[in-house]
């Protein structure tokens, strides 16, 4: 068996030179490429209106990603919707909440977030404000990957559906597979995934994909489940009790795996 020398991380390349990925590459002599398996495309006003969802009929918006924030305010601008200052925002983490400063005057009294960054803890915060009428900004993959059925603990829509909270789901952007079929350099010892849609993109690009000795690393339980359901062997799962991040899990695995060779 060969050592792990070439890794594909299915995310955009980090903008900071201090990224742990670069430390791993230098420390263990591995080559890491960054190529998203999926890319985000906007849903425009005409398509959005077909959902028959009125933004201004809601008193609060739920964001589970910064991408959702960008597309929410993009759509509002396109449709000339002035979001009232009374609108409340509920975010999955503090980092997502702070991103709102790009679009609004950040006030703690109308911005709420889960301190742990976990969906179920965000739901706890939402339940404390049960009188609001919530709009959840999502991507089309919520339907495509059937996350509601597969992972209710990690899916805000499933948790809202099982609560007494009034909410609407609004698809505001979509994800499409990146085309790797013409890439002659697609030859890796390890593939790193962060979403079920990334797994779907792999098989869309390579329908006859044979894992063989290629290692598969997954971040999040829904991603790992999608990989296993697709017949893949998951070699690295993060977060785990000793590795809270993908980079920590990767370093731990590469260190042990390459040491055996």
C-alpha angles and dihedrals in degrees: 000000000000127000121254104264106147123047130182115206110195095219135084115277112271114257093213120079087213093069113135088231090068090048090053092049092052097040097049101028095241128143114232122195122191114213121150112226089208134035130203121239127184127251108220130219097266093054092041092054090057088070089064093223118145113208094199093055087071129078098199139033126211119213125187095173140027089238089064090054092053093051095043093057092039090057092045090053092046092051092041092240115161107211108219119240088237091068112117124214127211116193134187093230142007092253091056090046093051089052087069087076086080089070111019141034099264113235122172091216092068102029119075131176144173109260091211097047090236124134094226090054090050087055089054089056091047092051089058087062098043094149093069123097105230131211114197115205109211143161124246090255089080086077099031095055096037090225091165091067097036103047116012092166092059098038122084093200092057091048092048091048089056093049134072092244118122110234145155127208116222124188105217103166139014137219125224131187120260113235111242097159093100095046108110091189096060095122116123140161092211136025120201119205133189104181142029088245088062089057090049090051091053092059093041088057095039110023091176094047111161112196097199108154094344110122120228121208121189133190115209133015095264091054092049091048092050090051093049092045087054090056097257126141109235109213099174127034124183143228097036134157094274100031117047094180138045092245092051091050092047094050092049092050097044091048093053097038098048092044089063094056 
